[in-house]
Structure formats: C-alpha cells, structure tokens
Amino acid sequence: MLRAVHQWRDGTASSHAGALQRLQGMDADFPLPFDKRLPTPAERVWAEFLSVLDALPPTARAAFMLHDVFGATLEDVSNVLGQPPAACREQLAMARRCAHEHARRLASPTRPS
C-alpha cells in the first residue's frame, strides 16, 4: 500500500490539484453539474466531503486521507509525511474535529431571523 501511496503522491497529485481548483471555482453552496439537473444525494455528500478536505491544511488532509480513508497505519502515514507519529496523531485529531464540526453545521443549519 505504501508504494501505491508514493506513486499517487509523486504521479497524480498535480492532476488532482487541477480538478480541485476547478471545483473551487464553482458555486460555493453546491456546484451544479453542467446539465443543470438537481444534484443527487451522493453528489451532495461528495461535494461536502471535498469542502471538508479543502478546509484542512495540507498535512492534516494527507494524514486524514491516508489513515482514515485509505486505511494506512500511523507508521505508514508518518513515513509518507516525514513527521513523527505524535505529530501525525495531532494532524488526524485536527482533521477529525474539522469533519465533525462540518457535519454538525450541516445537521443544524442556521435559520434566517
């Protein structure tokens, strides 16, 4: 798995960055697909997930993706990011707090007065 992560990091990160930049230029609430149809629930979940990732600092984003999404061990995350395991744990905790806070805001949106 670690080899696949290194290949992804070294080979495809720039193409993913371009896709993310295009998404960031779209409507902030939810980017409607080009055919203007209403988004499916799965598309809304994906858009919210991307907005959580976008809000994270790069190291926290990488730690979160590697560990919580791809299932890498903390040791592997530490090796890939070049940081001690304790620092990676802190980055993971920050990413999880951000994700949970985002989910809380979605669950109880503020209503206009």
Order of alpha helices (4+ residues) and beta strands (2+ residues): alpha-alpha-alpha-alpha-alpha-alpha
